[in-house]
Amino acid sequence: MGTVLAALNPVIDFKKITRGYECLISIFLFGGAVGAFFTAREFPDASGIFPQMVTVLGIFLTAVLVIKSSMKAGTIPERDPFFIHIPKFAISCSMMLAYLFSINFVGYFTSTAMFIPALAYMLSYKNTKASLYLSVGFVAAIYVIFVVIFKTTLPPELILQWVLGYD
């Protein structure tokens, strides 16, 4: 990811991306949320409710972002950088891609339980105990919502297969 950013550096000077671009990026995100909503509307009734709720929330939050970024575009100095720490941004994107690919191999719960504290630590949040509690609480909430309530089948957990000895 760092080499991609370095290759784009002559074209896009990331240090000069200012808050003025924040409005354009938020409009792009708003369009993506609206597109995701219309895609979710095509899902069958039972499986489309949750994605529609999430995309409505996304539309609302990105609309707030568009409004806030357009209001403050004139009041914030134009030289204020948008990307403050490019290496951390590149590592975060790489970690997210690795997380997404690891779900199918290791399992959703294991990948998530490892990803949340690792990303928090990499982003300089050093309270390891709080990160671990958050990770366990989040995984437990997702388990209750999707496995217990919605009865959704998630990718198998490789570690649980090894420990409990089931296929």
C-alpha positions as a Markdown table, in Angstrom:
| # | Residue | x | y | z |
|---|---|---|---|---|
| 1 | Met | 0.0 | 0.0 | 0.0 |
| 2 | Gly | 2.9 | 2.3 | 0.8 |
| 3 | Thr | 4.3 | 1.8 | -2.7 |
| 4 | Val | 0.9 | 2.6 | -4.2 |
| 5 | Leu | 0.8 | 5.9 | -2.3 |
| 6 | Ala | 4.4 | 6.6 | -3.3 |
| 7 | Ala | 3.5 | 6.0 | -6.9 |
| 8 | Leu | 0.6 | 8.4 | -6.7 |
| 9 | Asn | 2.6 | 11.0 | -4.9 |
| 10 | Pro | 3.7 | 12.9 | -8.1 |
| 11 | Val | 0.1 | 12.9 | -9.2 |
| 12 | Ile | -1.6 | 13.6 | -5.8 |
| 13 | Asp | 0.3 | 15.5 | -3.2 |
| 14 | Phe | -1.2 | 13.8 | -0.1 |
| 15 | Lys | 0.3 | 16.4 | 2.2 |
| 16 | Lys | -1.6 | 19.2 | 0.5 |
| 17 | Ile | -5.0 | 17.4 | 0.6 |
| 18 | Thr | -7.0 | 19.8 | 2.7 |
| 19 | Arg | -10.3 | 19.9 | 4.4 |
| 20 | Gly | -11.8 | 21.3 | 1.3 |
| 21 | Tyr | -11.5 | 17.8 | -0.2 |
| 22 | Glu | -13.4 | 16.4 | 2.8 |
| 23 | Cys | -16.6 | 17.7 | 1.3 |
| 24 | Leu | -16.0 | 15.9 | -2.0 |
| 25 | Ile | -15.0 | 12.7 | -0.2 |
| 26 | Ser | -18.1 | 12.9 | 2.0 |
| 27 | Ile | -20.3 | 13.4 | -1.1 |
| 28 | Phe | -18.7 | 10.3 | -2.7 |
| 29 | Leu | -19.4 | 8.3 | 0.5 |
| 30 | Phe | -23.0 | 9.5 | 0.5 |
| 31 | Gly | -23.5 | 8.3 | -3.1 |
| 32 | Gly | -22.0 | 5.0 | -2.1 |
| 33 | Ala | -24.4 | 4.6 | 0.8 |
| 34 | Val | -27.4 | 5.5 | -1.4 |
| 35 | Gly | -26.2 | 3.0 | -4.0 |
| 36 | Ala | -25.8 | 0.3 | -1.3 |
| 37 | Phe | -29.4 | 1.0 | -0.1 |
| 38 | Phe | -30.9 | 0.5 | -3.6 |
| 39 | Thr | -28.8 | -2.7 | -3.9 |
| 40 | Ala | -30.1 | -3.9 | -0.6 |
| 41 | Arg | -33.7 | -3.2 | -1.6 |
| 42 | Glu | -33.3 | -5.9 | -4.3 |
| 43 | Phe | -32.6 | -8.6 | -1.6 |
| 44 | Pro | -35.4 | -11.0 | -0.7 |
| 45 | Asp | -37.7 | -9.6 | 2.1 |
| 46 | Ala | -36.2 | -11.5 | 5.0 |
| 47 | Ser | -32.6 | -11.0 | 4.2 |
| 48 | Gly | -32.9 | -7.4 | 3.0 |
| 49 | Ile | -34.2 | -5.8 | 6.2 |
| 50 | Phe | -30.9 | -5.6 | 8.1 |
| 51 | Pro | -28.8 | -4.3 | 5.1 |
| 52 | Gln | -31.4 | -1.7 | 4.5 |
| 53 | Met | -31.3 | -0.5 | 8.1 |
| 54 | Val | -27.5 | -0.3 | 8.0 |
| 55 | Thr | -27.5 | 1.6 | 4.7 |
| 56 | Val | -30.1 | 4.0 | 6.0 |
| 57 | Leu | -27.9 | 4.7 | 9.0 |
| 58 | Gly | -25.0 | 5.1 | 6.5 |
| 59 | Ile | -27.0 | 7.6 | 4.5 |
| 60 | Phe | -27.9 | 9.6 | 7.6 |
| 61 | Leu | -24.3 | 9.7 | 8.9 |
| 62 | Thr | -22.8 | 10.6 | 5.5 |
| 63 | Ala | -25.4 | 13.3 | 5.1 |
| 64 | Val | -24.3 | 14.7 | 8.4 |
| 65 | Leu | -20.7 | 14.5 | 7.2 |
| 66 | Val | -21.6 | 16.4 | 4.0 |
| 67 | Ile | -23.3 | 19.1 | 5.9 |
| 68 | Lys | -20.5 | 19.5 | 8.5 |
| 69 | Ser | -17.7 | 19.4 | 6.0 |
| 70 | Ser | -19.4 | 22.0 | 3.7 |
| 71 | Met | -20.1 | 24.3 | 6.7 |
| 72 | Lys | -16.5 | 24.2 | 8.0 |
| 73 | Ala | -14.8 | 24.3 | 4.6 |
| 74 | Gly | -14.5 | 28.1 | 4.6 |
| 75 | Thr | -13.5 | 28.4 | 8.3 |
| 76 | Ile | -10.6 | 26.0 | 8.4 |
| 77 | Pro | -7.3 | 27.1 | 7.0 |
| 78 | Glu | -6.8 | 25.6 | 3.5 |
| 79 | Arg | -3.3 | 24.3 | 4.4 |
| 80 | Asp | -4.6 | 22.0 | 7.1 |
| 81 | Pro | -3.6 | 18.4 | 6.0 |
| 82 | Phe | -6.2 | 15.8 | 5.5 |
| 83 | Phe | -3.8 | 12.8 | 5.8 |
| 84 | Ile | -1.7 | 13.4 | 8.9 |
| 85 | His | 0.1 | 10.1 | 9.0 |
| 86 | Ile | 0.3 | 8.3 | 5.6 |
| 87 | Pro | 2.2 | 5.2 | 6.9 |
| 88 | Lys | -0.4 | 4.5 | 9.5 |
| 89 | Phe | -3.2 | 5.0 | 7.0 |
| 90 | Ala | -1.5 | 2.5 | 4.6 |
| 91 | Ile | -0.9 | 0.0 | 7.4 |
| 92 | Ser | -4.6 | 0.3 | 8.5 |
| 93 | Cys | -5.8 | -0.3 | 5.0 |
| 94 | Ser | -3.5 | -3.3 | 4.7 |
| 95 | Met | -4.7 | -4.7 | 8.0 |
| 96 | Met | -8.3 | -4.3 | 6.9 |
| 97 | Leu | -7.7 | -6.2 | 3.7 |
| 98 | Ala | -5.8 | -9.0 | 5.6 |
| 99 | Tyr | -8.8 | -9.1 | 8.1 |
| 100 | Leu | -11.3 | -9.5 | 5.3 |
| 101 | Phe | -9.3 | -12.3 | 3.7 |
| 102 | Ser | -8.7 | -14.1 | 7.0 |
| 103 | Ile | -12.4 | -14.4 | 7.8 |
| 104 | Asn | -12.8 | -17.3 | 5.3 |
| 105 | Phe | -9.7 | -19.1 | 6.5 |
| 106 | Val | -9.7 | -18.5 | 10.3 |
| 107 | Gly | -13.3 | -17.6 | 10.9 |
| 108 | Tyr | -15.2 | -14.4 | 11.6 |
| 109 | Phe | -15.0 | -14.4 | 15.4 |
| 110 | Thr | -11.3 | -15.3 | 15.6 |
| 111 | Ser | -10.4 | -12.7 | 13.0 |
| 112 | Thr | -12.4 | -10.0 | 14.6 |
| 113 | Ala | -11.1 | -10.8 | 18.1 |
| 114 | Met | -7.6 | -10.4 | 16.8 |
| 115 | Phe | -8.2 | -7.4 | 14.5 |
| 116 | Ile | -9.8 | -5.0 | 16.9 |
| 117 | Pro | -7.0 | -4.9 | 19.5 |
| 118 | Ala | -4.3 | -5.0 | 16.8 |
| 119 | Leu | -5.7 | -2.1 | 14.9 |
| 120 | Ala | -6.3 | -0.1 | 18.1 |
| 121 | Tyr | -2.7 | -0.7 | 19.2 |
| 122 | Met | -1.4 | 0.3 | 15.7 |
| 123 | Leu | -3.4 | 3.5 | 15.9 |
| 124 | Ser | -1.6 | 4.3 | 19.2 |
| 125 | Tyr | -4.4 | 3.3 | 21.6 |
| 126 | Lys | -2.3 | 1.7 | 24.2 |
| 127 | Asn | -5.0 | 0.6 | 26.7 |
| 128 | Thr | -4.7 | -3.1 | 26.0 |
| 129 | Lys | -7.2 | -4.2 | 28.6 |
| 130 | Ala | -9.9 | -1.9 | 27.2 |
| 131 | Ser | -9.1 | -3.1 | 23.7 |
| 132 | Leu | -9.5 | -6.7 | 24.7 |
| 133 | Tyr | -12.7 | -6.0 | 26.6 |
| 134 | Leu | -14.1 | -4.2 | 23.6 |
| 135 | Ser | -13.1 | -7.0 | 21.3 |
| 136 | Val | -14.7 | -9.7 | 23.4 |
| 137 | Gly | -17.8 | -7.6 | 23.9 |
| 138 | Phe | -18.1 | -6.9 | 20.2 |
| 139 | Val | -17.7 | -10.5 | 19.2 |
| 140 | Ala | -20.2 | -11.6 | 21.8 |
| 141 | Ala | -22.8 | -9.0 | 20.6 |
| 142 | Ile | -22.3 | -10.1 | 17.0 |
| 143 | Tyr | -22.7 | -13.8 | 18.0 |
| 144 | Val | -25.9 | -13.0 | 19.9 |
| 145 | Ile | -27.3 | -10.9 | 17.1 |
| 146 | Phe | -26.4 | -13.0 | 14.1 |
| 147 | Val | -26.1 | -16.6 | 15.4 |
| 148 | Val | -28.7 | -16.6 | 18.2 |
| 149 | Ile | -31.3 | -14.1 | 17.0 |
| 150 | Phe | -31.0 | -14.2 | 13.2 |
| 151 | Lys | -29.8 | -17.8 | 13.0 |
| 152 | Thr | -27.2 | -16.9 | 10.4 |
| 153 | Thr | -24.5 | -19.3 | 9.5 |
| 154 | Leu | -21.0 | -17.7 | 9.6 |
| 155 | Pro | -17.8 | -19.1 | 8.2 |
| 156 | Pro | -16.5 | -22.0 | 10.4 |
| 157 | Glu | -14.0 | -21.2 | 13.1 |
| 158 | Leu | -10.7 | -23.0 | 12.5 |
| 159 | Ile | -9.5 | -22.7 | 16.1 |
| 160 | Leu | -12.7 | -24.1 | 17.5 |
| 161 | Gln | -12.5 | -27.0 | 15.0 |
| 162 | Trp | -9.0 | -27.8 | 16.3 |
| 163 | Val | -9.9 | -27.3 | 20.0 |
| 164 | Leu | -13.3 | -29.0 | 20.0 |
| 165 | Gly | -12.4 | -31.5 | 17.3 |
| 166 | Tyr | -15.5 | -31.1 | 15.1 |
| 167 | Asp | -15.8 | -30.5 | 11.3 |
